[in-house]
């Protein structure tokens, strides 16, 4: 919130005119009105984001002169003839006069950086943005309009919850709007929620959190029950920042926190997922992949282990940064956790929208610790599954980058179902209806690696490894001596040349002399080219879960591994 201060020397000036000084409610700094407007009502001192009404939000987000109001069907005005201290009908009439709106949601067609969409924008000024029959009808109409237009839907939330004066009919809007979003899921249309302050109750527990991508403005609060209700219920003080956007991101409940100044650009990147390249996509790309194991220089397996673990090798985010345009990272398992050892999101690979997901390590000790050394928790695999399902819905390919010593083997991981999470991913990947390419870029450690590796094409960097167990672990168990790790590495056949001969991988990506860490740009470019060639081949044919399952069905059978495909 902000306070408007009258212009000095003019006590009759309107409080909202641009010449006024505005007092930030966050830090109490005074900001000149015109400057505050230019800054999109964000305090230049503390970054506090003031609330916006729906017309102002639409003006800020959409291209100039691109919006068109979408009419919303009439609903029952006062279905319960509700009266508290004043008749509900009288309160409605007053809210309409004050805001100039029929209810708490405006629906528009428009464009953001030229890309079309439909938006439903909530206005907290109207009954606290509460969800009643008219607001529910507006959200549903917006979804139906997006479905008819075959364009993405954006929902901007600002609500205190359900509208009590409309009783059970208000409650039913939660199901009504949720069903409307389900129809967009079935149609493969992108849905995005922008959470603004505050978003609570029935709105948070329905359409607000059902979108494919949920982002929040800094400091925006969202939850089912409000802080005061929770404190009264549990009899405890809540932690600082509870239910804020930053808290929600830390707990995997939103995809990201986006400053208001970056909303248009970032939303535009997401909307680009609907744009497909032409028939000739990737046609001129040179294929770097070696598919004949006899053409490979085979290093001792233990040397490959050391090179695969080299801290200077490109990380997943570095690969992504090198070869994806417009990357939008998505966070969280939507069930209470965010795992930093898995990164993923949507971007454009030479113009083709793709979902890229990878294990993330780091180069320094601090980075490795912050990423749990690339060992995912169950939340990481559930985040992976969520992003893969989104790719399947949108009809875009999946590329995975595998580099992990294995799934995290901790107490909390077992308590939260590590085995279940990995197993679910194996089943899901075998069922995805879109092309899937997996690249082992470093360590491929057991089931924690395979959980990202059930793909139509599995490629491997020349000095990477892929194994059922680490050489040290194998040596300790079978040789009763971890010092025999080099011998175990040879016996495990975990190097790229051996795995190509076995048919476990379909091809090997050569590395710069001395290893990928010697020239990270060249390494990333080789991975990019390999992914483009593989995806072009898969897009040109028929991709089906059945063919992917046949590939894995054949492993271990007594015949030529070439017959897998």
Protein Blocks (a to p, Z undefined) as FASTA:
>chain_A
ZZddddehiakbcfkbmkbccddfklopacdfklmmmnoopafklopacdddfklmmmmm
pcghkaccdddddddfblnopaffbcfklmmmmmmmmnopablbdcddddeehiacdddd
ddfkggnlpacfklmmmmmmmmmmmmmnopacddddddebjcfklmmmlmmmmmmmmmmm
mmmmmnopacddddddddehjllmmmmmmpfbdcddehiacdfbdfklmmmmnopacdeh
ihiaklmmmnopafbdcdfklmmmmmmmmmmmmpccdfkgoklpccfbdfbfklpccddf
klmmmmmmpmkbccfklmmmmmpghiacdedjhiopacfkbgcddddeehiacddddddf
bjbfklmmmnonopacfklmmmmmmmmmmmmmnopacddddddfbdcfbfklmmnommmm
mmmmmmmmmmpcbdcddddfbbcehjllmmmmccfbdcddfkbccdfbdfklmmmmmnop
aklmmmmmmmnopafklmmmnomagbdcdddehijklmmmlmmmmmmmmmmmmmmmmmmm
ccdfklmmmmmmmgopacdfklmZZ
